[in-house]
């Protein structure tokens, strides 16, 4: 693991960039600001490296543009009306997208400078990021200690392990919010996508789930078999803005389960996503 100063926040806090490299030359660069993936350089079929994650060259880019590669929390995605009920009590949250809360509020985990220490994980290089979200932050109950263990293995796996401990019942849902382009540039319309999901959760006009669980078969949401993203975009009612939906992983929610596979035909790069969670956002 190597590190360097990436920039300074308006309050003077230093933001550091950390670099993980494996024996195949794969390079992952992350910030302690939001546990943000700055870049992920991986080889193509000919061994040529390219960055496959959308990001910025300086800190200002991340301060001006939200949710490019960070960990989102306490709750990733949207909470309708910026409130939830837990054990019979209503908790009112900070609204940061109209009347809703998105990705943890105005100062979610993406805007926190996390604590960092090296991590030895089965001989692979990694980093442990940790932070404390205090009782009442953004409206959530309980002091929540969060940890994200990021490991780059010699099997070309980028692994995120999320851990959280609280002193009160609360809501927590963590994810890494990266945008991937396996070609290393251009659009992603020729990327072939497979989702291990027979169902998805429809949303209303403000992208809040309706509560329905709907079959994908015969719709633009059908990625059960490999299909190009561009061909499905042509069928989609919101093709101008693209997909932004949660898919229900077949058999997901307990053990580590296959969720998605993306192939970029020209470069030959392939990415698989495996998770213990029940849903995947595309």
VENFEN-V402487 format. One line per field, one symbol per residue. psi: psi as a letter, one per 30 degrees, with the letter a starting at -180 (. if undefined). A space follows every 50 residues. Layout:
psi: ???
//
This chain:
psi: klllkfaklfgfkkkkkkkkkafggkkkkllfjghkjeljjllafggkkl kgkkalfleeeeffjkhiglkklejlakjkghllkkhfkkkklkkgjbgl kkhfaeiaffgkjlkkllkjjgfkklkjkllkjlkfkgfklkkjjkkjjk kjlgghkjkkkkkkklglklkkjklkhlkkjffglalgffkkkkkijfll jllafggkkffljkkfkglfgjgelkkkeeeeeffkfhfffakilkkjkj glfdlkkkelkkkjeefgkkkkkklglflkk.
//
